[in-house]
């Protein structure tokens, strides 16, 4: 994969969502800022997390 294609993939929220286990959503909220929601499970316990990536 070329460097340009890798950079495009890193900036494509659909590709990122598919690559992150438990990721429910990644939504752009400005330039280089994203709201992220994901679910993590450890045994029978599940937790949902929301946060921002800058």
Order of alpha helices (4+ residues) and beta strands (2+ residues): alpha-alpha-beta-beta-beta
